[in-house]
Amino acid sequence: MSKWENSISYPDFHRLILFSDFFNVSLDGFMKGEQIVISHL
């Protein structure tokens, strides 16, 4: 598990924005986990 998953450290704010854009969810939804992300591989 990563340091982020273990609550040891957190990614920088810019990276969080990139993640939320990649998964097409709001930053608030991404951080709170209120939206379901469906991956299309």
Backbone hydrogen bonds in HBPLUS format (Angstrom, degrees):
<---DONOR---> <-ACCEPTOR-->    atom                        ^
c    i                          cat <-CA-CA->   ^        H-A-AA   ^      H-
h    n   atom  resd res      DA  || num        DHA   H-A  angle D-A-AA Bond
n    s   type  num  typ     dist DA aas  dist angle  dist       angle   num
A0006-ASN N   A0002-SER O   3.05 MM   4  6.31 139.6  2.21 142.8 154.2     1
A0008-ILE N   A0003-LYS O   2.86 MM   5  5.00 161.6  1.89 156.4 154.9     2
A0009-SER N   A0003-LYS O   3.44 MM   6  5.49 160.2  2.48 107.5 109.8     3
A0007-SER N   A0004-TRP O   3.14 MM   3  5.10 163.6  2.17 106.4 109.9     4
A0015-ARG N   A0012-ASP O   3.12 MM   3  5.46 120.4  2.49 104.6 118.2     5
A0016-LEU N   A0012-ASP O   3.18 MM   4  6.58 151.5  2.26 149.4 157.9     6
A0017-ILE N   A0013-PHE O   3.09 MM   4  6.43 153.7  2.16 151.7 158.2     7
A0018-LEU N   A0014-HIS O   3.07 MM   4  6.41 156.5  2.12 146.7 153.0     8
A0019-PHE N   A0015-ARG O   2.91 MM   4  6.21 158.7  1.96 151.6 157.0     9
A0020-SER N   A0016-LEU O   2.96 MM   4  6.20 163.9  1.99 150.2 154.2    10
A0021-ASP N   A0017-ILE O   2.93 MM   4  6.14 156.3  1.99 150.0 156.6    11
A0022-PHE N   A0018-LEU O   2.88 MM   4  6.05 158.9  1.92 149.1 155.3    12
A0023-PHE N   A0019-PHE O   3.01 MM   4  6.26 159.9  2.06 154.5 158.4    13
A0025-VAL N   A0020-SER O   2.98 MM   5  5.25 165.0  2.01 150.5 154.5    14
A0024-ASN N   A0021-ASP O   3.09 MM   3  4.81 151.0  2.17  96.3 105.1    15
A0030-PHE N   A0026-SER O   2.80 MM   4  5.99 153.2  1.87 149.8 158.0    16
A0031-MET N   A0027-LEU O   2.99 MM   4  6.14 161.5  2.02 148.6 152.5    17
A0032-LYS N   A0028-ASP O   2.93 MM   4  6.02 158.2  1.98 150.0 156.5    18
A0033-GLY N   A0029-GLY O   2.76 MM   4  5.41 128.0  2.03 134.2 145.5    19
A0034-GLU N   A0029-GLY O   3.25 MM   5  5.05 134.6  2.47 126.4 136.1    20
